[in-house]
């Protein structure tokens, strides 16, 4: 199992939910976050100010745990459908998950998803 942590612009959420649903993810956890990346939150705006400061930009962190065999399908679709070729499109972090346990039934592993 893998945990996908996908950081996106808020306006891309419905597209991402559709991708995850079509590819077989069985649930998501969504958190509103603020942050910046390499551009320090300045986007592609150029000013005369030598020190424009750092702007924290609103993003969404969408987390899901999926079976290993659908990870690459999800990543490929996200890259194809959510890429606007602009700064701040987001990132995908892929982490190993050792186990999962469904509290209601006690099922473990893929069955708990």
MMTF fields as JSON, N, C-alpha, C and O atoms, coordinates in Angstrom:
{
  "mmtfVersion": "1.0.0",
  "mmtfProducer": "UNKNOWN",
  "numBonds": 451,
  "numAtoms": 452,
  "numGroups": 113,
  "numChains": 1,
  "numModels": 1,
  "chainsPerModel": [1],
  "groupsPerChain": [113],
  "chainIdList": ["A"],
  "bondAtomList": [4, 2, 8, 6, 12, 10, 16, 14, 20, 18, 24, 22, 28, 26, 32, 30, 36, 34, 40, 38, 44, 42, 48, 46, 52, 50, 56, 54, 60, 58, 64, 62, 68, 66, 72, 70, 76, 74, 80, 78, 84, 82, 88, 86, 92, 90, 96, 94, 100, 98, 104, 102, 108, 106, 112, 110, 116, 114, 120, 118, 124, 122, 128, 126, 132, 130, 136, 134, 140, 138, 144, 142, 148, 146, 152, 150, 156, 154, 160, 158, 164, 162, 168, 166, 172, 170, 176, 174, 180, 178, 184, 182, 188, 186, 192, 190, 196, 194, 200, 198, 204, 202, 208, 206, 212, 210, 216, 214, 220, 218, 224, 222, 228, 226, 232, 230, 236, 234, 240, 238, 244, 242, 248, 246, 252, 250, 256, 254, 260, 258, 264, 262, 268, 266, 272, 270, 276, 274, 280, 278, 284, 282, 288, 286, 292, 290, 296, 294, 300, 298, 304, 302, 308, 306, 312, 310, 316, 314, 320, 318, 324, 322, 328, 326, 332, 330, 336, 334, 340, 338, 344, 342, 348, 346, 352, 350, 356, 354, 360, 358, 364, 362, 368, 366, 372, 370, 376, 374, 380, 378, 384, 382, 388, 386, 392, 390, 396, 394, 400, 398, 404, 402, 408, 406, 412, 410, 416, 414, 420, 418, 424, 422, 428, 426, 432, 430, 436, 434, 440, 438, 444, 442, 448, 446],
  "bondOrderList": [1, 1, 1, 1, 1, 1, 1, 1, 1, 1, 1, 1, 1, 1, 1, 1, 1, 1, 1, 1, 1, 1, 1, 1, 1, 1, 1, 1, 1, 1, 1, 1, 1, 1, 1, 1, 1, 1, 1, 1, 1, 1, 1, 1, 1, 1, 1, 1, 1, 1, 1, 1, 1, 1, 1, 1, 1, 1, 1, 1, 1, 1, 1, 1, 1, 1, 1, 1, 1, 1, 1, 1, 1, 1, 1, 1, 1, 1, 1, 1, 1, 1, 1, 1, 1, 1, 1, 1, 1, 1, 1, 1, 1, 1, 1, 1, 1, 1, 1, 1, 1, 1, 1, 1, 1, 1, 1, 1, 1, 1, 1, 1],
  "groupList": [{"groupName": "UNK", "atomNameList": ["N", "CA", "C", "O"], "elementList": ["N", "C", "C", "O"], "formalChargeList": [0, 0, 0, 0], "bondAtomList": [1, 0, 2, 1, 3, 2], "bondOrderList": [1, 1, 2], "singleLetterCode": "X", "chemCompType": "L-PEPTIDE LINKING"}],
  "groupTypeList": [0, 0, 0, 0, 0, 0, 0, 0, 0, 0, 0, 0, 0, 0, 0, 0, 0, 0, 0, 0, 0, 0, 0, 0, 0, 0, 0, 0, 0, 0, 0, 0, 0, 0, 0, 0, 0, 0, 0, 0, 0, 0, 0, 0, 0, 0, 0, 0, 0, 0, 0, 0, 0, 0, 0, 0, 0, 0, 0, 0, 0, 0, 0, 0, 0, 0, 0, 0, 0, 0, 0, 0, 0, 0, 0, 0, 0, 0, 0, 0, 0, 0, 0, 0, 0, 0, 0, 0, 0, 0, 0, 0, 0, 0, 0, 0, 0, 0, 0, 0, 0, 0, 0, 0, 0, 0, 0, 0, 0, 0, 0, 0, 0],
  "groupIdList": [1, 2, 3, 4, 5, 6, 7, 8, 9, 10, 11, 12, 13, 14, 15, 16, 17, 18, 19, 20, 21, 22, 23, 24, 25, 26, 27, 28, 29, 30, 31, 32, 33, 34, 35, 36, 37, 38, 39, 40, 41, 42, 43, 44, 45, 46, 47, 48, 49, 50, 51, 52, 53, 54, 55, 56, 57, 58, 59, 60, 61, 62, 63, 64, 65, 66, 67, 68, 69, 70, 71, 72, 73, 74, 75, 76, 77, 78, 79, 80, 81, 82, 83, 84, 85, 86, 87, 88, 89, 90, 91, 92, 93, 94, 95, 96, 97, 98, 99, 100, 101, 102, 103, 104, 105, 106, 107, 108, 109, 110, 111, 112, 113],
  "secStructList": [7, 3, 3, 3, 3, 3, 3, 3, 7, 4, 4, 4, 2, 2, 2, 2, 2, 2, 2, 2, 2, 2, 2, 6, 7, 7, 7, 7, 3, 3, 3, 3, 3, 3, 3, 7, 7, 6, 6, 6, 6, 7, 6, 6, 7, 7, 7, 1, 7, 1, 7, 7, 7, 7, 7, 7, 3, 3, 3, 3, 3, 3, 3, 3, 3, 3, 7, 4, 4, 4, 2, 2, 2, 2, 2, 2, 2, 2, 2, 2, 2, 2, 7, 7, 1, 1, 6, 6, 7, 7, 3, 3, 3, 3, 3, 3, 7, 7, 7, 7, 5, 7, 6, 6, 6, 7, 7, 5, 4, 4, 4, 4, 7],
  "xCoordList": [0.846, 0.0, 0.887, 1.999, 0.367, 1.075, 0.134, -1.067, 0.71, -0.033, 0.393, 1.584, -0.583, -0.32, -0.716, -1.847, 0.212, -0.063, 0.08, 1.183, -1.035, -1.066, -1.41, -2.494, -0.478, -0.675, -1.066, -0.339, -2.227, -2.768, -3.346, -3.532, -3.625, -4.386, -5.839, -6.349, -6.509, -7.887, -8.831, -9.734, -8.647, -9.566, -9.424, -10.241, -8.411, -8.206, -8.827, -8.722, -9.471, -9.96, -10.969, -10.83, -11.964, -12.988, -12.375, -12.764, -11.424, -10.74, -9.963, -9.987, -9.278, -8.515, -9.434, -9.139, -10.532, -11.473, -11.994, -12.135, -12.28, -12.754, -11.679, -11.982, -10.438, -9.339, -9.213, -9.114, -9.217, -9.059, -10.213, -10.006, -11.417, -12.589, -12.514, -12.74, -12.199, -12.127, -11.033, -11.205, -9.915, -8.779, -8.885, -8.049, -9.888, -10.122, -9.708, -9.701, -9.358, -9.085, -10.406, -11.434, -10.382, -11.629, -11.943, -12.971, -11.099, -11.369, -10.261, -9.147, -10.575, -9.591, -9.721, -10.774, -8.645, -8.611, -8.079, -7.035, -8.779, -8.413, -8.162, -8.962, -7.031, -6.657, -6.345, -5.686, -6.814, -6.439, -5.104, -4.936, -4.164, -2.833, -2.418, -3.036, -1.384, -0.777, 0.717, 1.314, 1.32, 2.748, 3.311, 2.629, 4.57, 5.239, 6.308, 6.768, 6.692, 7.729, 8.921, 9.274, 9.525, 10.747, 10.581, 11.517, 9.4, 9.145, 8.848, 8.67, 8.794, 8.515, 7.158, 6.976, 6.213, 4.859, 4.665, 3.615, 5.659, 5.546, 4.909, 4.56, 4.743, 4.139, 5.026, 6.252, 4.404, 5.168, 4.991, 4.945, 4.893, 4.737, 6.089, 6.745, 6.504, 7.796, 7.573, 6.746, 8.323, 8.196, 9.569, 10.588, 9.58, 10.851, 11.37, 12.51, 10.556, 10.928, 11.994, 11.799, 13.113, 14.19, 13.847, 14.405, 12.943, 12.6, 11.081, 10.517, 10.411, 8.948, 8.401, 7.198, 9.254, 8.794, 8.269, 8.286, 7.805, 7.285, 5.789, 5.314, 5.049, 3.594, 3.208, 3.605, 2.441, 1.916, 0.676, -0.269, 0.688, -0.406, -1.325, -0.852, -2.632, -3.551, -3.422, -3.38, -3.359, -3.289, -4.178, -4.645, -4.4, -5.073, -4.111, -3.373, -4.126, -3.36, -4.371, -5.178, -4.323, -5.253, -4.458, -3.483, -4.888, -4.195, -5.119, -6.315, -4.538, -5.271, -4.286, -3.104, -4.779, -3.964, -4.577, -5.774, -3.719, -4.203, -3.333, -2.235, -3.85, -3.079, -1.926, -2.028, -0.837, 0.37, 0.111, 0.709, -0.781, -0.941, -1.672, -1.717, -2.245, -2.913, -2.172, -2.619, -1.05, -0.305, 0.117, -0.152, 0.767, 1.289, 0.167, 0.333, -0.969, -2.103, -2.576, -2.859, -2.658, -3.093, -2.088, -2.467, -0.811, 0.229, 0.204, 0.26, 0.12, 0.107, -1.087, -0.947, -2.269, -3.47, -3.386, -3.787, -2.874, -2.717, -1.762, -2.045, -0.634, 0.326, -0.294, -0.046, -1.088, -1.684, -2.817, -2.925, -3.661, -4.892, -4.817, -5.612, -3.889, -3.832, -2.667, -2.539, -1.833, -0.67, -1.11, -1.66, -0.862, -1.167, 0.111, 0.055, 1.269, 2.586, 2.867, 3.67, 2.213, 2.43, 3.09, 2.962, 3.796, 4.345, 3.205, 2.121, 3.439, 2.439, 1.438, 0.436, 1.674, 0.752, 0.673, -0.347, 1.735, 1.697, 2.723, 3.618, 2.577, 3.502, 2.743, 1.659, 3.342, 2.813, 3.921, 5.03, 3.615, 4.544, 3.999, 2.816, 4.854, 4.45, 5.208, 6.438, 4.441, 5.045, 4.571, 3.436, 5.435, 5.055, 4.172, 4.406, 3.162, 2.302, 2.489, 2.273, 2.884, 3.163, 1.9, 1.88, 0.845, -0.39, -1.524, -1.298, -2.743, -3.949, -4.924, -4.979, -5.682, -6.667, -7.984, -8.041, -9.043, -10.368, -10.934, -11.111, -11.211, -11.644, -12.958, -13.11, -13.91, -15.232, -15.19, -15.883, -14.368, -14.396, -13.128, -13.129, -12.047, -10.781, -10.016, -8.943, -10.552, -9.841, -8.513, -8.369, -7.524, -6.19, -5.708, -6.235, -4.699, -4.074, -5.013, -5.813, -4.911, -5.738, -7.225, -8.007, -7.624, -9.052, -9.577, -10.774, -8.682, -9.085, -9.318, -9.913, -8.854, -9.032, -10.45, -10.814],
  "yCoordList": [-1.179, 0.0, 1.236, 1.228, 2.294, 3.566, 4.685, 4.654, 5.664, 6.896, 7.928, 8.178, 8.524, 9.629, 10.905, 11.04, 11.831, 13.153, 14.112, 14.344, 14.665, 15.469, 16.906, 17.179, 17.819, 19.231, 19.924, 19.869, 20.579, 21.194, 22.568, 22.953, 23.297, 24.546, 24.18, 23.185, 24.972, 24.643, 24.448, 23.614, 25.184, 25.083, 23.758, 23.46, 22.971, 21.682, 20.512, 19.368, 20.778, 19.699, 18.791, 17.57, 19.34, 18.49, 17.582, 16.42, 18.1, 17.273, 16.15, 15.014, 16.454, 15.431, 14.375, 13.182, 14.797, 13.821, 12.883, 11.684, 13.409, 12.583, 11.573, 10.399, 12.017, 11.117, 9.993, 8.822, 10.346, 9.34, 8.344, 7.146, 8.838, 7.964, 6.991, 5.792, 7.518, 6.682, 5.625, 4.495, 5.987, 5.06, 4.082, 3.187, 4.234, 3.228, 3.58, 2.704, 4.839, 5.239, 5.193, 5.637, 4.662, 4.451, 5.531, 5.452, 6.527, 7.596, 8.627, 8.343, 9.828, 10.902, 11.665, 11.664, 12.306, 13.234, 14.543, 14.56, 15.637, 16.922, 17.936, 18.086, 18.627, 19.654, 20.934, 20.894, 22.066, 23.355, 23.748, 23.721, 24.11, 24.487, 25.8, 26.248, 26.401, 27.588, 27.34, 26.78, 27.753, 27.538, 28.195, 28.932, 27.905, 28.392, 27.397, 26.593, 27.463, 26.596, 27.413, 28.418, 26.979, 27.59, 29.075, 29.853, 29.469, 30.862, 31.761, 32.967, 31.194, 31.934, 32.632, 33.675, 32.052, 32.579, 33.789, 34.429, 34.121, 35.323, 35.074, 36.033, 33.835, 33.542, 34.021, 33.997, 34.456, 34.917, 36.42, 36.908, 37.144, 38.592, 39.22, 38.865, 40.139, 40.787, 42.216, 42.941, 42.618, 43.974, 44.613, 43.957, 45.898, 46.609, 46.488, 46.856, 45.984, 45.832, 44.751, 43.627, 45.081, 44.11, 43.03, 41.934, 43.32, 42.374, 42.299, 42.88, 41.585, 41.548, 40.738, 40.781, 39.994, 39.185, 37.84, 37.516, 37.074, 35.736, 35.746, 36.168, 35.281, 35.183, 33.728, 32.857, 33.471, 32.127, 31.975, 32.755, 30.98, 30.763, 29.654, 28.679, 29.786, 28.723, 27.514, 27.65, 26.34, 25.075, 24.072, 24.321, 22.947, 21.829, 20.658, 20.418, 19.937, 18.706, 17.568, 17.435, 16.757, 15.634, 14.361, 14.083, 13.589, 12.349, 11.167, 11.221, 10.1, 8.863, 7.706, 7.855, 6.562, 5.347, 4.387, 4.101, 3.892, 3.053, 1.81, 1.733, 0.84, -0.358, 0.004, 0.927, -0.73, -0.443, -0.391, 0.419, -1.257, -1.387, -0.215, -0.153, 0.715, 1.853, 3.168, 4.205, 3.142, 4.375, 5.066, 6.254, 4.348, 4.973, 5.491, 6.518, 4.797, 5.278, 6.627, 7.541, 6.744, 8.006, 9.105, 10.206, 8.817, 9.824, 10.299, 11.5, 9.364, 9.738, 10.624, 11.604, 10.281, 11.087, 12.461, 13.45, 12.54, 13.842, 14.702, 15.877, 14.144, 14.909, 15.374, 16.494, 14.526, 14.859, 15.874, 16.799, 15.711, 16.506, 17.74, 18.664, 17.78, 18.934, 19.867, 20.909, 19.519, 20.338, 21.54, 21.388, 22.739, 23.953, 24.615, 25.676, 23.996, 24.535, 25.862, 26.658, 26.103, 27.312, 26.955, 25.834, 27.927, 27.729, 27.44, 28.009, 26.57, 26.301, 25.227, 25.079, 24.468, 23.384, 22.33, 21.653, 22.18, 21.27, 20.174, 20.184, 19.216, 18.091, 16.853, 16.936, 15.698, 14.418, 13.745, 13.557, 13.385, 12.638, 11.219, 11.029, 10.233, 8.834, 8.17, 8.178, 7.59, 6.993, 5.555, 5.227, 4.711, 3.337, 3.319, 4.066, 2.462, 2.245, 0.802, -0.122, 0.616, -0.731, -1.56, -2.737, -0.958, -1.71, -0.717, 0.471, -1.216, -0.438, -1.365, -2.561, -0.808, -1.591, -0.829, 0.327, -1.475, -0.862, -1.095, -2.239, -0.033, -0.128, -0.887, -1.709, -0.622, -1.245, -2.762, -3.459, -3.285, -4.727, -5.466, -6.694, -4.735, -5.38, -5.853, -6.441, -5.608, -6.002, -5.285, -4.165, -5.957, -5.395, -5.377, -6.083, -4.557, -4.487, -3.893, -3.009, -4.387, -3.867, -3.973, -3.126, -5.001, -5.168, -4.03, -3.742, -3.394, -2.297, -1.005, -0.063, -0.961, 0.261, 0.336, 1.293],
  "zCoordList": [0.0, 0.0, 0.0, 0.527, -0.604, -0.663, -0.224, -0.49, 0.449, 0.743, -0.276, -0.463, -0.932, -1.841, -1.119, -0.653, -1.029, -0.481, -1.648, -2.144, -2.08, -3.295, -2.912, -2.396, -3.17, -2.862, -4.157, -5.149, -4.136, -5.358, -5.067, -3.913, -6.141, -6.037, -5.72, -6.235, -4.88, -4.499, -5.681, -5.611, -6.74, -7.88, -8.642, -9.513, -8.328, -8.991, -8.227, -8.67, -7.089, -6.236, -6.935, -6.869, -7.591, -8.221, -9.28, -9.402, -10.04, -11.041, -10.371, -10.843, -9.278, -8.578, -7.967, -8.042, -7.368, -6.801, -7.884, -7.645, -9.061, -10.172, -10.576, -10.787, -10.684, -11.046, -10.024, -10.393, -8.749, -7.693, -7.707, -7.516, -7.931, -7.968, -9.15, -8.994, -10.32, -11.53, -11.402, -11.859, -10.784, -10.696, -9.523, -9.399, -8.666, -7.644, -6.235, -5.37, -5.965, -4.581, -3.825, -4.338, -2.616, -1.893, -0.872, -0.2, -0.735, 0.218, 0.18, -0.26, 0.645, 0.684, 2.0, 2.636, 2.386, 3.509, 2.956, 2.305, 3.205, 2.609, 3.719, 4.642, 3.604, 4.563, 3.799, 2.76, 4.308, 3.754, 4.364, 5.583, 3.519, 3.981, 3.329, 2.363, 3.856, 3.271, 3.183, 4.103, 2.086, 1.957, 0.713, 0.001, 0.478, -0.721, -1.121, -0.309, -2.371, -2.898, -3.349, -2.731, -4.412, -4.93, -5.233, -5.052, -5.691, -6.072, -4.869, -5.033, -3.674, -2.436, -2.464, -1.836, -3.194, -3.21, -4.098, -4.043, -4.919, -5.742, -7.09, -7.778, -7.496, -8.795, -9.914, -9.805, -10.992, -12.144, -12.331, -13.46, -11.235, -11.289, -11.001, -10.022, -11.838, -11.673, -11.199, -11.753, -10.162, -9.614, -9.549, -9.763, -9.253, -9.083, -7.666, -7.382, -6.794, -5.395, -5.261, -5.723, -4.638, -4.471, -3.45, -3.503, -2.528, -1.48, -1.338, -0.411, -2.253, -2.193, -1.03, -0.773, -0.311, 0.813, 0.344, -0.843, 1.311, 1.028, 1.254, 2.308, 0.265, 0.365, 0.57, -0.204, 1.605, 1.809, 0.944, 1.053, 0.099, -0.84, -0.345, 0.239, -0.567, -0.16, -1.079, -2.302, -0.481, -1.217, -0.494, 0.618, -1.137, -0.496, -0.463, -1.418, 0.633, 0.759, 0.751, 1.672, -0.287, -0.441, -0.204, -0.901, 0.791, 1.133, 0.9, 1.187, 0.373, 0.181, 0.279, -0.031, 0.71, 0.742, -0.268, -0.236, -1.172, -2.267, -2.403, -1.852, -3.151, -3.471, -4.397, -5.205, -4.271, -5.056, -6.56, -7.268, -7.047, -8.497, -9.157, -10.385, -8.388, -9.036, -8.845, -9.336, -8.141, -7.868, -9.159, -9.336, -10.055, -11.278, -12.179, -12.838, -12.216, -13.011, -12.484, -13.259, -11.163, -10.558, -10.846, -11.246, -10.646, -10.887, -12.333, -12.594, -13.274, -14.696, -15.035, -15.767, -14.503, -14.803, -14.167, -14.781, -12.95, -12.299, -13.106, -13.342, -13.536, -14.341, -15.656, -16.101, -16.265, -17.559, -17.412, -18.218, -16.392, -16.326, -15.428, -15.601, -14.476, -13.572, -13.865, -13.223, -14.804, -15.151, -15.979, -17.07, -15.447, -16.205, -16.705, -17.327, -16.439, -16.796, -16.105, -16.591, -14.981, -14.201, -12.877, -12.385, -12.309, -10.975, -10.015, -10.147, -9.062, -8.037, -8.383, -7.683, -9.444, -9.793, -8.692, -8.56, -7.901, -6.767, -6.84, -7.686, -5.926, -5.845, -5.401, -4.823, -5.688, -5.217, -4.42, -4.919, -3.181, -2.346, -2.216, -1.933, -2.419, -2.37, -1.228, -1.191, -0.288, 0.903, 1.056, 0.708, 1.572, 1.887, 3.132, 4.083, 3.114, 4.271, 4.702, 3.919, 5.929, 6.429, 6.586, 6.225, 7.123, 7.353, 7.532, 7.765, 7.42, 7.696, 8.406, 8.121, 9.322, 10.059, 10.052, 10.473, 9.575, 9.608, 11.012, 11.431, 11.718, 13.106, 13.235, 14.139, 12.341, 12.44, 12.328, 13.068, 11.393, 11.116, 11.524, 11.605, 11.783, 12.095, 10.872, 11.008, 9.664, 8.44, 8.374, 8.862, 7.751, 7.656, 6.208, 5.349, 5.965, 4.645, 3.613, 3.922, 2.373, 1.28, 1.584, 1.151, 2.322, 2.635, 3.53, 3.535, 4.275, 5.16, 4.388, 4.911, 3.16, 2.378, 1.881, 1.197]
}
